[in-house]
């Protein structure tokens, strides 16, 4: 292509920031007022990307989960915890508009593990 690696990376970062800002502006703002956005995942470790997103969504503050004391790489764990909590509570855990599902459903099920057998010892 004849472009320097730095130009390709800058283009990818700008495209990513534009895509994120576009999605917020089209699907979230203004019906929902947001004061702050917390980023997670690998992109949150890219200071340039975070700054680009901040510039495109100003005056909304953009920061990372790290500022809350949660590692940015914990995104998937937190998502599974939230969905699992909804399942335990008997609440639906999907968003049909986002996933293409036909209706809301409880995500997954809770399967109890096997209870350990008592050996009859008083220490059990």
N, C-alpha and C positions, 0 to 999 in steps of 0.2 A: 504494500500500500504506500510505502514511502514515508510513513509518519514515524516519528520517534516514539519509543515506548512511553515516555512521559506524556506525550500528546494523546495517545490511546487511553492511558489511565485517567487523564484529566477528563476526556470525553465520557468515559464510562462512569466516573464519579458524578459529573454534571447530569448525565442522563438519569442516573439513579436518584439523585436529589430532585430533579424535575418530576420524575414519576411519583415519588413519595408526596411531594407538595401538591401535585395535580390530584392525586387520590384524596388527600385531606380536603382540598378545596371543593372537589366535586361531590364527595360522599359524606363528609363530616361537617364542614363549615358551610355556612353560618348556623344551621339549625342547632348545632351543639356548640356551646361556648367552651373553649379549651384554653386554659392558662399555661399549661406546660405539657410537653411531650417527652416521654422517656424512651430512649432507643435501647434496643437489646440486640444480641447476636454479633456476628463478626464485623458487620459494618459499623457498629457503635465504637469499635476500636480505631476506626479511621478518622482522625481529627479533621482532615480536609472534608470528608463526606459530611460529618456532623456540622461543620461550619457552613457548608453549602445548603444543607437542609434548613439550618437556622436562618440563613439569609432569605430563603424562599418562603419561610413561614412566619417571619417577623410580623408582629411583635410577640408572637408566642415563643416562650422560652423552650429551647430544645436542649436536653441533657441526656445522660445515660443512666441506666439502672445502677451503675457503680456509685453514683452520687447518693443513692438510697441505701448503700451498703449491700447491694445484691450484685453478684458478678454478672456482667452482660452475657456471658456464655450460658447462664442458667435459664435462658428463654424457654427452651423446650420443656425443661423440668417444671417450670412455673405453669406453663400451659397445661401440661398433663395433670398437675395438681389441681388447677382450677376446674378442668373438665371432670376429673375424678370427684371433686367435692360436689359438683352439680349432680353427678350420678348418685352419690351417696344420699344426697338430699332429695332424690327423686325428681330433679329438675332437668330440663332439656339442656344439652350441651353443644348444640350446633346452631349455626346461623344460615338458614336456607338461602338467603339472598347472596351470601358470600360463597357458599359451597355448591350451590346448584341443587341441593336436596329438595324434595317435594314438600317436606313438612318438618317441623321441629321433632326431634327424637332425643331420648335419653341415650347418651353416648356410652356404649359398653355396658358391662354388668359386673356385679360383685360376686366373686366365687370364693366361698370360704375355704380355707386350707384344711388339711386333715389335722384333727386334734391329736396331740401326742397321747399315746397309751400310758396309763398309770401302771407303774411297776409294783405298786402296793407298798413301797417304802414311804416312810413318813416325810422324806425330803421332797417328794413329788408335789 
